[in-house]
Each structure stands twice: as structure tokens, then as C-alpha cells.
Amino acid sequence: MENLGDTQFISVGKEQETGVKIVLSTVYEALTEKGYNPVNQIVGYIMSGDPTYITSHKAARSLIMKVERDELVEELLSEYIRTKGWDAK
């Protein structure tokens, strides 16, 4: 059994990060083109796991389903931290 007092570490390779960025960019563009609010739709998908939040336009739905939701959250949070300059401290 795992020791719940220990911190687990995860390492994501650069190829995955690049792939996740491309997926998010494509999905964002497809949602925008179809007139949806991309932030609301992507958050809905991440929170629920329901792929119907994502349009099938530009194969965005099948593309986003190839990425684990925790990887999407990691990429979004990493980018937010980077743009805020918090990673420089």
C-alpha cells in the first residue's frame, strides 16, 4: 500500500507538452469558429469528461480525447504560472 504521507512526482516530456499545446490551440480555434466560448467549453470538458462540450469541427473532439484531462490541466496551469512570472522566483 502507498504511503499517503509521501509526495508523488510526475514528469512530462517536452514532446507531450508540445502535443498538448497543439491540441489546445486547435480545439480553441475550432470552438471559436463555431461561435462557442472556448474557455467555458474546455472547462466543461475538463471538469466532466463529457466530450460533447467540444465541437467535432476540425476533428477537435477526437483530438482532445487523445489527451488525458490531467495533462490539459497541467499545461494550462503551467502556462498561467509562466505568464504570471511566478516560475522565475
All heavy atoms as an XYZ file, in Angstrom:
703
protein
N       0.841     -1.188      0.000
C       0.000      0.000      0.000
C       0.880      1.243      0.000
O       1.941      1.275      0.604
C      -0.916     -0.008      1.216
C      -1.862      1.142      1.247
S      -3.111      0.880      2.514
C      -4.067      2.314      2.248
N       0.414      2.282     -0.671
C       1.176      3.516     -0.766
C       1.189      4.254      0.562
O       0.246      4.203      1.337
C       0.552      4.435     -1.813
C       0.594      3.891     -3.211
C      -0.084      4.845     -4.191
O      -0.092      6.058     -3.938
O      -0.599      4.351     -5.186
N       2.289      4.965      0.805
C       2.366      5.822      1.972
C       1.731      7.154      1.596
O       2.268      7.904      0.781
C       3.822      6.007      2.396
C       3.939      6.838      3.661
O       2.980      7.474      4.099
N       5.116      6.841      4.250
N       0.597      7.479      2.151
C      -0.126      8.691      1.794
C       0.561      9.952      2.299
O       0.170     11.051      1.934
C      -1.565      8.621      2.296
C      -2.414      7.490      1.705
C      -3.813      7.512      2.301
C      -2.475      7.593      0.200
N       1.595      9.799      3.102
C       2.351     10.954      3.579
C       3.418     11.401      2.599
O       3.976     12.487      2.728
N       3.721     10.562      1.610
C       4.739     10.899      0.618
C       4.140     11.701     -0.524
O       2.995     11.508     -0.910
C       5.376      9.629      0.036
C       6.214      8.887      1.067
O       6.575      9.500      2.093
O       6.498      7.703      0.837
N       4.949     12.602     -1.069
C       4.540     13.368     -2.240
C       4.930     12.603     -3.487
O       6.051     12.118     -3.599
C       5.226     14.748     -2.254
O       4.854     15.455     -1.066
C       4.842     15.548     -3.482
N       4.015     12.486     -4.417
C       4.304     11.824     -5.680
C       4.764     12.871     -6.679
O       4.301     14.004     -6.661
C       3.062     11.121     -6.212
C       2.622      9.984     -5.331
C       1.464      9.243     -5.957
O       1.366      9.125     -7.160
N       0.596      8.728     -5.110
N       5.674     12.482     -7.545
C       6.188     13.379     -8.570
C       5.802     12.845     -9.933
O       5.727     11.643    -10.149
C       7.714     13.485     -8.480
C       8.186     14.148     -7.221
C       8.538     13.399     -6.113
C       8.250     15.528     -7.146
C       8.961     14.011     -4.947
C       8.665     16.149     -5.985
C       9.025     15.395     -4.882
N       5.558     13.777    -10.841
C       5.246     13.404    -12.214
C       6.129     14.241    -13.128
O       6.383     15.407    -12.866
C       3.754     13.626    -12.532
C       3.441     13.124    -13.932
C       3.359     15.064    -12.373
C       1.954     13.059    -14.224
N       6.615     13.613    -14.160
C       7.460     14.306    -15.124
C       6.842     14.149    -16.505
O       6.521     13.052    -16.930
C       8.868     13.715    -15.110
O       9.658     14.336    -16.095
N       6.663     15.271    -17.184
C       6.083     15.250    -18.516
C       7.160     15.680    -19.497
O       7.793     16.713    -19.323
C       4.871     16.214    -18.604
C       4.292     16.220    -19.999
C       3.824     15.824    -17.579
N       7.362     14.875    -20.521
C       8.381     15.175    -21.510
C       7.996     16.340    -22.395
O       6.838     16.718    -22.501
N       8.983     16.934    -23.053
C       8.744     18.082    -23.918
C       7.819     17.744    -25.083
O       7.030     18.565    -25.497
C      10.068     18.632    -24.456
C      10.936     19.252    -23.388
C      10.287     20.492    -22.840
C      11.140     21.112    -21.752
N      10.465     22.167    -21.043
N       7.898     16.539    -25.629
C       7.046     16.157    -26.750
C       5.580     16.193    -26.343
O       4.742     16.655    -27.096
C       7.423     14.771    -27.266
C       8.759     14.745    -27.973
C       9.116     13.357    -28.453
O       8.203     12.599    -28.811
O      10.304     13.046    -28.464
N       5.257     15.711    -25.136
C       3.881     15.736    -24.667
C       3.386     17.170    -24.509
O       2.285     17.492    -24.895
C       3.754     15.021    -23.331
C       3.658     13.519    -23.458
C       3.408     12.889    -22.114
O       4.095     13.209    -21.150
N       2.470     11.994    -22.038
N       4.228     18.037    -23.924
C       3.836     19.418    -23.739
C       3.510     20.065    -25.083
O       2.509     20.744    -25.221
C       4.944     20.195    -23.029
C       5.119     19.794    -21.588
C       6.265     20.499    -20.908
O       6.889     21.377    -21.519
O       6.539     20.163    -19.763
N       4.355     19.845    -26.055
C       4.128     20.418    -27.374
C       2.833     19.880    -27.962
O       2.042     20.637    -28.515
C       5.316     20.104    -28.313
O       6.506     20.627    -27.719
C       5.134     20.728    -29.666
N       2.606     18.576    -27.821
C       1.387     17.971    -28.332
C       0.148     18.533    -27.666
O      -0.853     18.806    -28.328
N       0.199     18.731    -26.362
C      -0.934     19.271    -25.631
C      -1.200     20.710    -26.070
O      -2.351     21.111    -26.254
C      -0.715     19.183    -24.101
C      -1.835     19.868    -23.346
C      -0.589     17.730    -23.666
N      -0.151     21.478    -26.273
C      -0.327     22.865    -26.730
C      -1.000     22.902    -28.092
O      -1.882     23.730    -28.334
C       1.023     23.585    -26.799
C       1.575     23.949    -25.448
C       2.898     24.672    -25.573
C       3.465     24.963    -24.195
N       4.734     25.674    -24.246
N      -0.601     22.017    -28.976
C      -1.199     21.964    -30.311
C      -2.663     21.573    -30.213
O      -3.523     22.157    -30.879
C      -0.415     21.000    -31.217
C       0.967     21.578    -31.511
C      -1.170     20.718    -32.507
C       1.921     20.606    -32.169
N      -2.962     20.589    -29.386
C      -4.349     20.159    -29.199
C      -5.193     21.313    -28.662
O      -6.261     21.611    -29.197
C      -4.432     18.932    -28.258
C      -5.859     18.678    -27.808
C      -3.854     17.709    -28.935
N      -4.721     21.974    -27.627
C      -5.479     23.086    -27.049
C      -5.679     24.207    -28.060
O      -6.764     24.793    -28.151
C      -4.782     23.618    -25.791
C      -4.964     22.767    -24.542
C      -4.028     23.238    -23.438
C      -6.411     22.811    -24.069
N      -4.661     24.504    -28.819
C      -4.753     25.546    -29.834
C      -5.789     25.200    -30.898
O      -6.631     26.028    -31.271
C      -3.381     25.761    -30.473
O      -3.463     26.682    -31.522
N      -5.751     23.967    -31.367
C      -6.694     23.521    -32.390
C      -8.122     23.522    -31.863
O      -9.047     23.980    -32.543
C      -6.307     22.110    -32.881
O      -4.967     22.144    -33.366
C      -7.244     21.624    -33.967
N      -8.314     23.019    -30.661
C      -9.645     22.967    -30.055
C     -10.169     24.386    -29.816
O     -11.327     24.688    -30.123
C      -9.620     22.147    -28.745
C     -10.914     22.298    -27.969
C      -9.327     20.683    -29.049
N      -9.323     25.258    -29.310
C      -9.710     26.652    -29.068
C     -10.169     27.311    -30.369
O     -11.219     27.963    -30.419
C      -8.528     27.413    -28.465
C      -8.863     28.815    -28.041
C      -9.241     29.099    -26.734
C      -8.822     29.879    -28.940
C      -9.563     30.388    -26.334
C      -9.139     31.170    -28.554
C      -9.499     31.412    -27.249
O      -9.823     32.693    -26.866
N      -9.391     27.117    -31.418
C      -9.722     27.697    -32.724
C     -11.046     27.148    -33.259
O     -11.893     27.899    -33.751
C      -8.592     27.404    -33.704
C      -8.763     28.040    -35.060
C      -7.574     27.757    -35.959
O      -6.432     28.010    -35.538
O      -7.813     27.276    -37.078
N     -11.242     25.847    -33.159
C     -12.469     25.221    -33.653
C     -13.691     25.720    -32.887
O     -14.731     26.020    -33.487
C     -12.361     23.702    -33.553
N     -13.574     25.812    -31.572
C     -14.687     26.306    -30.761
C     -15.014     27.759    -31.091
O     -16.181     28.137    -31.206
C     -14.364     26.158    -29.267
C     -14.374     24.731    -28.724
C     -13.697     24.671    -27.370
C     -15.793     24.187    -28.648
N     -13.990     28.566    -31.270
C     -14.187     29.973    -31.620
C     -14.870     30.105    -32.975
O     -15.816     30.886    -33.130
C     -12.836     30.717    -31.627
O     -12.238     30.596    -30.334
C     -13.011     32.187    -31.957
N     -14.411     29.329    -33.949
C     -15.002     29.374    -35.288
C     -16.479     28.995    -35.276
O     -17.257     29.520    -36.069
C     -14.239     28.449    -36.242
C     -12.907     28.990    -36.670
C     -12.142     28.057    -37.595
O     -12.700     27.027    -38.027
O     -10.977     28.366    -37.882
N     -16.868     28.107    -34.392
C     -18.264     27.674    -34.315
C     -19.110     28.591    -33.425
O     -20.302     28.371    -33.264
C     -18.354     26.238    -33.820
C     -17.773     25.217    -34.788
C     -18.385     25.284    -36.169
C     -19.660     24.534    -36.246
N     -20.252     24.509    -37.591
N     -18.486     29.628    -32.838
C     -19.227     30.598    -32.039
C     -19.388     30.254    -30.575
O     -20.178     30.883    -29.870
N     -18.672     29.267    -30.097
C     -18.731     28.891    -28.681
C     -17.734     29.704    -27.874
O     -16.744     30.203    -28.408
C     -18.399     27.407    -28.500
C     -19.386     26.469    -29.133
C     -19.061     25.759    -30.290
C     -20.652     26.276    -28.582
C     -19.959     24.889    -30.885
C     -21.558     25.410    -29.168
C     -21.201     24.717    -30.312
O     -22.098     23.861    -30.887
N     -17.959     29.789    -26.579
C     -16.977     30.377    -25.667
C     -15.983     29.265    -25.349
O     -16.309     28.327    -24.613
C     -17.666     30.872    -24.392
C     -16.692     31.458    -23.394
O     -15.590     30.961    -23.209
N     -17.114     32.513    -22.739
N     -14.767     29.340    -25.906
C     -13.826     28.226    -25.749
C     -13.420     27.945    -24.305
O     -13.227     26.794    -23.936
C     -12.625     28.631    -26.597
C     -12.810     30.047    -26.938
C     -14.241     30.404    -26.738
N     -13.316     28.980    -23.490
C     -12.940     28.767    -22.087
C     -14.013     27.944    -21.384
O     -13.710     26.940    -20.728
C     -12.689     30.108    -21.367
C     -12.472     29.897    -19.880
C     -11.493     30.836    -21.982
N     -15.257     28.354    -21.522
C     -16.350     27.623    -20.865
C     -16.432     26.181    -21.352
O     -16.642     25.258    -20.557
C     -17.690     28.313    -21.124
C     -17.816     29.626    -20.402
O     -17.029     29.949    -19.531
N     -18.814     30.411    -20.785
N     -16.283     25.984    -22.647
C     -16.412     24.643    -23.214
C     -15.262     23.731    -22.769
O     -15.481     22.575    -22.421
C     -16.478     24.706    -24.731
C     -17.680     25.467    -25.280
C     -18.994     24.968    -24.745
O     -19.684     25.685    -24.032
N     -19.362     23.752    -25.071
N     -14.052     24.250    -22.784
C     -12.892     23.441    -22.375
C     -12.972     23.118    -20.887
O     -12.709     21.984    -20.471
C     -11.565     24.127    -22.754
C     -11.427     24.173    -24.289
C     -10.374     23.415    -22.132
C     -10.294     25.040    -24.809
N     -13.366     24.095    -20.073
C     -13.538     23.842    -18.633
C     -14.622     22.789    -18.414
O     -14.444     21.870    -17.605
C     -13.857     25.140    -17.867
C     -14.325     24.847    -16.443
C     -12.648     26.060    -17.842
N     -15.720     22.895    -19.135
C     -16.791     21.895    -19.017
C     -16.286     20.505    -19.333
O     -16.601     19.542    -18.624
N     -15.480     20.391    -20.380
C     -14.922     19.089    -20.747
C     -13.966     18.573    -19.669
O     -14.047     17.415    -19.268
C     -14.190     19.171    -22.090
C     -13.422     17.912    -22.376
C     -14.082     16.730    -22.675
C     -12.037     17.885    -22.298
C     -13.386     15.551    -22.899
C     -11.332     16.722    -22.528
C     -12.007     15.555    -22.823
O     -11.317     14.397    -23.032
N     -13.073     19.436    -19.203
C     -12.093     19.006    -18.194
C     -12.799     18.568    -16.910
O     -12.440     17.548    -16.313
C     -11.064     20.122    -17.914
C     -10.140     20.296    -19.132
C     -10.247     19.806    -16.668
C      -9.224     21.496    -19.046
N     -13.799     19.320    -16.481
C     -14.477     19.013    -15.222
C     -15.339     17.756    -15.306
O     -15.396     16.977    -14.360
C     -15.337     20.202    -14.776
C     -14.541     21.455    -14.466
S     -13.368     21.254    -13.111
C     -14.472     21.015    -11.756
N     -15.996     17.548    -16.442
C     -16.956     16.452    -16.531
C     -16.443     15.226    -17.279
O     -16.915     14.122    -17.061
C     -18.217     16.934    -17.244
O     -17.948     17.165    -18.615
N     -15.515     15.449    -18.206
C     -15.059     14.360    -19.055
C     -16.002     14.102    -20.214
O     -15.791     13.180    -21.003
N     -17.041     14.909    -20.330
C     -18.044     14.733    -21.387
C     -17.541     15.379    -22.678
O     -17.433     16.604    -22.761
C     -19.358     15.376    -20.949
C     -20.479     15.183    -21.948
O     -20.237     14.672    -23.064
O     -21.617     15.565    -21.613
N     -17.231     14.581    -23.693
C     -16.665     15.129    -24.926
C     -17.630     15.984    -25.733
O     -17.200     16.709    -26.633
C     -16.246     13.887    -25.714
C     -17.040     12.778    -25.152
C     -17.337     13.124    -23.729
N     -18.926     15.953    -25.399
C     -19.871     16.762    -26.162
C     -19.708     18.264    -25.888
O     -20.313     19.075    -26.577
C     -21.323     16.332    -25.916
O     -21.643     16.492    -24.535
C     -21.546     14.896    -26.354
N     -18.913     18.623    -24.911
C     -18.581     20.034    -24.700
C     -17.704     20.570    -25.834
O     -17.598     21.773    -26.021
C     -17.830     20.241    -23.376
C     -18.730     20.321    -22.174
C     -18.955     19.206    -21.378
C     -19.353     21.522    -21.822
C     -19.773     19.275    -20.258
C     -20.172     21.598    -20.709
C     -20.373     20.475    -19.936
O     -21.185     20.557    -18.840
N     -17.056     19.679    -26.555
C     -16.121     20.058    -27.613
C     -16.755     19.766    -28.968
O     -17.265     18.667    -29.206
C     -14.782     19.301    -27.478
C     -14.208     19.447    -26.055
C     -13.782     19.746    -28.534
C     -13.913     20.872    -25.622
N     -16.684     20.731    -29.870
C     -17.228     20.564    -31.206
C     -16.443     19.513    -31.992
O     -15.256     19.302    -31.735
C     -17.214     21.908    -31.970
O     -17.762     21.720    -33.260
C     -15.801     22.461    -32.114
N     -17.124     18.899    -32.931
C     -16.420     17.952    -33.808
C     -15.790     18.665    -34.997
O     -15.055     18.053    -35.772
C     -17.380     16.862    -34.288
O     -18.461     17.440    -34.973
N     -16.034     19.982    -35.127
C     -15.436     20.803    -36.180
C     -13.906     20.685    -36.101
O     -13.334     20.764    -35.027
C     -15.888     22.255    -35.995
C     -15.339     23.236    -36.975
N     -15.602     23.160    -38.319
C     -14.555     24.317    -36.797
C     -14.994     24.154    -38.932
N     -14.355     24.880    -38.027
N     -13.280     20.499    -37.231
C     -11.822     20.329    -37.330
C     -11.323     19.134    -36.510
O     -10.194     19.120    -36.045
C     -11.077     21.598    -36.903
C     -11.227     22.756    -37.843
C     -10.289     23.875    -37.452
C     -10.245     24.927    -38.538
N      -9.290     25.992    -38.210
N     -12.176     18.161    -36.293
C     -11.854     16.958    -35.519
C     -11.385     17.293    -34.099
O     -10.643     16.529    -33.486
C     -10.810     16.117    -36.243
N     -11.857     18.427    -33.574
C     -11.424     18.878    -32.245
C     -11.806     17.891    -31.149
O     -11.025     17.647    -30.225
C     -12.002     20.258    -31.943
N     -12.990     17.316    -31.250
C     -13.445     16.389    -30.206
C     -12.566     15.147    -30.140
O     -12.117     14.744    -29.066
C     -14.902     15.984    -30.450
C     -15.470     15.128    -29.346
C     -16.922     14.799    -29.581
N     -17.722     16.014    -29.594
C     -18.894     16.134    -30.182
N     -19.429     15.104    -30.814
N     -19.565     17.266    -30.142
N     -12.301     14.551    -31.281
C     -11.467     13.337    -31.265
C     -10.030     13.670    -30.875
O      -9.352     12.868    -30.240
C     -11.508     12.632    -32.615
O     -10.988     13.446    -33.636
N      -9.590     14.869    -31.222
C      -8.231     15.286    -30.877
C      -8.063     15.469    -29.374
O      -7.111     14.959    -28.778
C      -7.910     16.591    -31.614
C      -6.480     17.077    -31.616
C      -5.546     16.050    -32.232
C      -6.389     18.389    -32.391
N      -9.007     16.160    -28.740
C      -8.877     16.426    -27.306
C      -9.017     15.145    -26.483
O      -8.439     15.014    -25.414
C      -9.858     17.515    -26.824
C      -9.342     18.146    -25.528
C     -11.267     16.973    -26.672
C     -10.015     19.428    -25.139
N      -9.766     14.170    -27.014
C      -9.941     12.916    -26.286
C      -8.671     12.061    -26.283
O      -8.560     11.119    -25.499
C     -11.118     12.139    -26.869
C     -12.455     12.790    -26.561
S     -13.851     12.065    -27.428
C     -13.720     10.353    -26.987
N      -7.703     12.391    -27.120
C      -6.432     11.666    -27.157
C      -5.488     12.120    -26.049
O      -4.456     11.499    -25.819
C      -5.751     11.850    -28.511
C      -6.507     11.186    -29.639
C      -5.826     11.404    -30.964
C      -6.639     10.756    -32.074
N      -6.042     10.955    -33.389
N      -5.846     13.212    -25.380
C      -5.016     13.770    -24.309
C      -5.731     13.550    -22.983
O      -6.940     13.783    -22.884
C      -4.783     15.291    -24.541
C      -3.964     15.891    -23.427
C      -4.137     15.542    -25.885
N      -4.997     13.109    -21.996
C      -5.578     12.932    -20.659
C      -5.973     14.300    -20.101
O      -5.271     15.290    -20.296
C      -4.577     12.256    -19.714
C      -4.211     10.840    -20.104
C      -5.367      9.878    -19.965
O      -6.225     10.080    -19.069
O      -5.430      8.920    -20.761
N      -7.082     14.343    -19.394
C      -7.559     15.616    -18.844
C      -6.569     16.228    -17.867
O      -6.416     17.449    -17.812
C      -8.931     15.445    -18.192
C     -10.010     15.204    -19.236
C     -11.381     15.094    -18.631
N     -11.449     13.949    -17.731
C     -12.291     13.820    -16.726
N     -13.165     14.762    -16.459
N     -12.292     12.746    -15.969
N      -5.861     15.398    -17.090
C      -4.879     15.953    -16.162
C      -3.716     16.608    -16.909
O      -3.123     17.574    -16.435
C      -4.385     14.914    -15.165
C      -3.643     13.753    -15.799
O      -3.971     13.371    -16.941
O      -2.737     13.206    -15.148
N      -3.407     16.125    -18.108
C      -2.369     16.758    -18.925
C      -2.830     18.129    -19.415
O      -2.028     19.065    -19.496
C      -2.013     15.882    -20.125
C      -1.299     14.599    -19.763
C      -1.022     13.761    -20.993
O      -0.107     14.135    -21.747
O      -1.736     12.760    -21.197
N      -4.109     18.254    -19.742
C      -4.649     19.551    -20.143
C      -4.551     20.542    -18.992
O      -4.111     21.680    -19.176
C      -6.109     19.400    -20.588
C      -6.380     18.558    -21.824
C      -7.870     18.317    -21.991
C      -5.789     19.208    -23.062
N      -4.953     20.108    -17.805
C      -4.889     20.979    -16.630
C      -3.445     21.376    -16.348
O      -3.153     22.551    -16.077
C      -5.512     20.296    -15.387
C      -5.268     21.122    -14.131
C      -6.996     20.068    -15.603
N      -2.531     20.423    -16.435
C      -1.119     20.715    -16.187
C      -0.591     21.760    -17.165
O       0.104     22.695    -16.769
C      -0.287     19.435    -16.283
C       1.170     19.678    -15.992
C       2.004     18.408    -16.036
O       1.444     17.318    -16.191
O       3.230     18.542    -15.916
N      -0.916     21.606    -18.421
C      -0.452     22.555    -19.434
C      -1.030     23.943    -19.194
O      -0.314     24.948    -19.261
C      -0.819     22.068    -20.834
C      -0.315     22.972    -21.936
C       1.184     23.122    -21.943
O       1.911     22.134    -21.760
O       1.665     24.269    -22.135
N      -2.317     24.010    -18.916
C      -2.959     25.299    -18.677
C      -2.385     25.988    -17.444
O      -2.091     27.181    -17.468
C      -4.469     25.116    -18.534
C      -5.188     24.660    -19.803
C      -6.617     24.226    -19.475
C      -5.183     25.759    -20.847
N      -2.198     25.241    -16.368
C      -1.641     25.812    -15.143
C      -0.193     26.233    -15.337
O       0.214     27.314    -14.892
C      -1.766     24.818    -13.984
C      -1.296     25.328    -12.628
C      -2.058     26.578    -12.216
C      -1.452     24.232    -11.584
N       0.586     25.413    -16.026
C       1.991     25.757    -16.290
C       2.102     27.048    -17.086
O       2.934     27.909    -16.796
C       2.687     24.628    -17.050
O       2.762     23.479    -16.269
N       1.256     27.183    -18.091
C       1.275     28.397    -18.913
C       0.831     29.613    -18.106
O       1.400     30.692    -18.228
C       0.386     28.207    -20.145
C       0.500     29.286    -21.153
C       1.872     29.406    -21.810
O       2.650     28.432    -21.768
O       2.162     30.480    -22.356
N      -0.165     29.440    -17.257
C      -0.629     30.532    -16.396
C       0.492     30.981    -15.457
O       0.765     32.178    -15.330
C      -1.848     30.081    -15.595
C      -2.427     31.160    -14.716
C      -3.286     32.120    -15.243
C      -2.111     31.221    -13.361
C      -3.818     33.117    -14.444
C      -2.645     32.219    -12.558
C      -3.484     33.164    -13.100
O      -4.001     34.155    -12.306
N       1.153     30.026    -14.831
C       2.259     30.341    -13.917
C       3.381     31.044    -14.665
O       3.953     32.029    -14.191
C       2.753     29.064    -13.216
C       1.702     28.600    -12.208
C       4.108     29.275    -12.546
C       1.948     27.221    -11.638
N       3.686     30.564    -15.882
C       4.752     31.172    -16.677
C       4.412     32.613    -17.045
O       5.235     33.507    -16.910
C       5.007     30.360    -17.956
C       6.233     30.813    -18.730
C       6.332     30.166    -20.094
N       5.259     30.545    -20.984
C       5.156     31.737    -21.595
N       6.074     32.656    -21.387
N       4.147     32.003    -22.385
N       3.174     32.862    -17.477
C       2.797     34.223    -17.878
C       2.716     35.182    -16.703
O       2.925     36.379    -16.871
C       1.460     34.246    -18.651
O       0.431     33.722    -17.831
C       1.556     33.469    -19.943
N       2.437     34.668    -15.522
C       2.418     35.496    -14.318
C       3.832     35.781    -13.786
O       4.009     36.627    -12.924
C       1.599     34.828    -13.201
C       0.121     34.811    -13.455
C      -0.421     36.221    -13.378
C      -1.920     36.229    -13.433
N      -2.452     37.580    -13.333
N       4.805     35.035    -14.297
C       6.181     35.214    -13.852
C       6.485     34.551    -12.523
O       7.519     34.792    -11.916
N       5.595     33.715    -12.065
C       5.788     33.054    -10.779
C       6.882     32.010    -10.833
O       7.477     31.663     -9.803
C       4.508     32.369    -10.316
C       3.385     33.321    -10.044
C       3.452     34.686     -9.894
C       2.013     32.990     -9.898
N       2.217     35.209     -9.667
C       1.297     34.193     -9.675
C       1.312     31.811     -9.954
C      -0.073     34.231     -9.466
C      -0.061     31.848     -9.754
C      -0.739     33.031     -9.521
N       7.194     31.477    -12.019
C       8.227     30.443    -12.135
C       9.629     31.019    -12.039
O      10.586     30.292    -11.867
C       8.056     29.656    -13.429
C       8.161     30.526    -14.680
O       8.033     31.759    -14.575
O       8.349     29.961    -15.760
N       9.771     32.328    -12.133
C      11.092     32.972    -12.081
C      11.567     33.168    -10.652
O      12.709     33.496    -10.417
C      11.035     34.316    -12.801
N      10.682     32.963     -9.685
C      11.035     33.213     -8.280
C      11.804     32.084     -7.691
O      11.758     30.979     -7.977
C       9.765     33.475     -7.476
C       9.083     34.748     -7.918
C       7.822     34.971     -7.128
C       7.133     36.237     -7.625
N       5.899     36.487     -6.994
